């Protein structure tokens, strides 16, 4: 039966897998919202800490010329990408570093992940063989491990790093929507376990992230659909909007990556934050507003969009290695 399920998953088209990933992310986000209902307009204390750490002495102000969210509009929301939009760098990279510092990864592991990301930075495109290999390795290691173990590891690591890695300007945009009484969602290809921690740390309503299939509290070794990347993010936002009765024309979205053009195109207020070259060109052609919070020389293309898929899988592999070693020590 397990073989048949894998075969069925493999036969799905890319579009079908993206749609399935989006629906799974939206379902998980809505379930979390029902389980822990909290007003979006009342950020948790940690969110204030993150703001203070980003710019001591005063809270950052939102950039000029933003659209003004209509207060308490029940059909409006904001969607924020994570890597290089909210966080400086990639969330999954910080996960890998945290695991390395705890002795769960070797230098060889880190070197392998660094080489994969360097390849993507150089070529600016995904290698299907690399992605397939990383996915199979990661899911194979995670299979059978307890979801609670991964959540515990992620919590430890991101409590240490998130506050220091927030872009103050983007943090101010998040707060602008929260102050208007809007729901604010993180949308990322990172594992859902990581996405929820970052969203909670910033006082956001919730998170849409890559969903790994789990049964009876253990990972099965499969993703639900695919990575929440590119079109899958748009599918997730669309699915959540239907569930939450949002009017996407009244919603805003923020991202740095051309891979997120499908998501940005869904909403009435698309914003481009710290964009890569392709997204900057597209934004100019479409008349989208651009916000660049990087200082000094324009940041070089770092390949984060292209590396996102492999980064997530590398992080999952890293987490799997950590869980395996933790179990053996126990």
N, C-alpha and C positions, 0 to 999 in steps of 0.2 A: 504493500500500500504506500509506504514511504517513497519507494522508487517511482510509483505512478504519480504521486504528488509532485515530485521533482521534475518528472517529464512534462507534466501539465504546465508547471511554472515555466519551463524552458521554452515551451511552444507558444507562450503568450508573446504578442508583439510588444515592441518597446512602448507604444502608446498605452496598451492595456496594462503593462506593468507600472507605468507612471500613474495611471488612473487609480490602480489598486493601492499604490504607495500613498497617494494623496488621500484617498478615502480612509485608509488605516490611520494616517496621521491625524486627520480631522476627528475621527471617532475617538482616538485616544485623548486628544485635547479636550473634547467635549466631556468625556467621562471624567477627566481630572477636574474640570470645572464644576461638575455636579458633585463630586466627592468633597471638594474644598471650596465652597462658594465664598469669594472675597471681593469686595468692591474694587474695581479697577482704579478708581480715583484715590485710593488710599494706599500708597506704596508702603511696602514693609520697611522696617528700620534699616535693613541691610541696604536698600536702595539709596537711602540718604547717605549711608556710609560710603557707598560707591561714588556718589556725586562729590562728597567732600574730598575723597582721595584723589579724584580726577583733577580738582582745582581747589586747593586749600584756601579757606577764608571766604569763599563765596560760591554760590551755585552758578554753573555756566548758563549763559543766555542762548536761546534759540537764534539761529542766524536770521537776518532780515529777509524779507520777501518770501517767507513761508506762507502757505495758505493758513488762514485762521480757522481751526476746527470749531464747528458749531457746538456750543456747550450742551452736554447731556443729550446728544443725538443718539438714540438707541439703535440706529441703523448704520452708524459710521464706526469704523475701526481703523487701526494702523497695523501694518505688517512690516517687520524689520528683519532683513538678513542679518547673519551673525558675523562671519569672518570678514574682517577689514571694513565692515560697516559699523558694527557696535564694538567689536573687539579689535585691538591691534594684533593682526596676525590671525592664525587659525586655531580654533578651539581644540581641534584634535591634536595639534602639535603640543599644546600645553598638557593635554592628557598624557601623551607619550613621555614628555619630560618629567612629569610628576611620577609616572611609573618607574622611570629610570632612576630617579633620586631615591625611590623606596627600595631599590634593589630588585625590582621585578623584571627588568630588562637589562640585557648586556649591551656593551658598546657595539657589538656586531649588529644587534637588533636596530639600534639607533642609526648606525651607518647605513643599513639597508633602507630604512624609511627615508633618510636624508637623500640617498641616491635616487630613489623613486621620485621624490619631489623635485630634485634638481633636473631630472629628465623632463618633467612636465614644464618646469620653468623655461627650459631651453627650447622645447618644441612647441609649447603653447597648445597642445592637443593631447587628448587621451589616447593611450595605446590599448586597444581592446584586450590584447593578451595579458598585459600587466594588470588590468582591472579584473579580468577573469581569475587570474592566479591569486591576486590579493583577496578577492571575495571568497574564493573557495577555501583558502588558508584560514582566513579570519573566522568564517562561519564554522569551519571544522573544529577549531580550537574552542570556540565559545559553546558549541553544542553540548548540552547536558549540564552546563554550569548554572548556578542559581542567579536569578536576576537581582536578588538583594545584594549579592556580593559585588556586582558591577556598580550598582547604585551607591554602595558605601564607598567604594574606591573613588568614584567620580566626585562625590560630596567632599571628601577629604581634599582632593586636588584643587577643585575649583573654589573652595572657600579660601584657599591660599592665594590664587592668582587673579581672580576676576576683577576685583576692585582696582587693581593697578593697571589693568589693560583696557579700560573703557575709554573710547573717544569722548571727551567732554562735550563736543558739539552734538554728537549723535545722542548722547545721554540726555541732553537738553531737549532734543526733539521728542524722545520717548516721554519725558516729563510733561512736555507741552500737551501731548495727547491724553496723558493720564489726568492732568489738571482740568482738561475739558470734559472729563467724565467718560472718555472713550475706552473701549477695550483695546489692548495693545498685545500683539502676538509676535513671538520670535519664530522665524521660519528658517530652518537650517538643514543641511544634509548630515550634520552631526547626529550621533545616536540620540534618541529621545531622552535617554537618561541624563545626558550631558545638557541637552537643550533646556530641560525643565529646571535644572539647577541655576543656569545662567538667567533664565527668565525670572525665576523667583528672587534671585539676588538683586535684580533691577526693579522689582515691584510690578512686573508685567502681569497681564491676565493669565497667560499660559504660553505654551510652546508647541510648534509643529516640527517634528524631527523624524529621522529614519526609524522605522519600527522593525525591530527584530522579533520574529515569531517566538512566542513562549507558551508553554503548557505546564500547568501545575507548578508555576514558579521557576521553571527551568527553560533555558533557550533550546530551541529545536535544531539550530544550525541553519535556519533559513530566514531570509528577509520576507516581510509582507510586501509583495510587489517588487520594489527595487529601492535604490537610494532616493531620498527626497532631494533631487537635484534637477535643475533646469525645469522642463515641463512638469515634473512631478510636484514641484513647489506650487506652480500655478494650479494644478489639480487639487492640491491640499487647501489652498486659499479659497478656491471656488467651492469645494465641498464644505468647508467650515462656514462660508458665507450663507450657503443654503440652509445649513443646520441652525445657524444663529440668526437667520433672517436679516442679514446685512445687505445694504445697497452698495455694491462695489463702486458705483459712480461717486459715492460720498466717502469712500475709503482712501487711505494713503498707503503707499508702499515705498520702501527704501532699500537700495542695494548698491553694491560696488561692481557687480559682475555682469558681463554680457549674457552669461548663462541664465540670468534672472529676467531677461527681457519679457518672457511670457508672463511672469508674475507681475512685473511693473505695468505691462500693457492691460492688465485686467482692471486696474483701479482708475479712478478719476483724478487722483493726485499722485503721480509717480515722481519719486525723487531719486537722484543719482548721487551717491555718497562715495567719495574717494575712488572714483571710477577707474577701471582699466581702459585701455585705449579704445577698444571696440565699443564699449558702452558709452564712453564720452562722445564718440562720433555719432552714435545712434541718438543720444540725447540731444545733441545739437540739431540733428535733422528733424527730430520730433518736437523740439521746443520744450523739452523737459528741464526742470530746474536741477542744477548741479551744485553740490556742496562738497568742497574738498577741505578736510580738516588736517591734512598733512602739512607740515611746516617745512620751510626751506625749499630745497630743490624738489621738483615734482617727483613723487615716488616712482621708481622704476617699476616696470611691469614685473610683478613677483610671481605670477603664475598661480595665485591662489584659486581662481575659478577652475583652471585646468586640473589643479592638484586636489580639488575638493573630494572627488570620488575616491582616489587612492588614499588620501589622508584619512577619510572616514574608515576605510577598510584597514589601513595600517593601525589606526587607533583601536579598532575592534580586535585585531590580531594581538596588539599589545595588551589589551584588557584580558583577552583570553589567556595569554601567557601568564599574566599576573594571577588570574583566578586559579589556573592550574597549579602554579607554584605555591600559592597560599593554601590550597587544598592539601598538597603534598606535605607541607610543613605542619598542617593541623593533624 
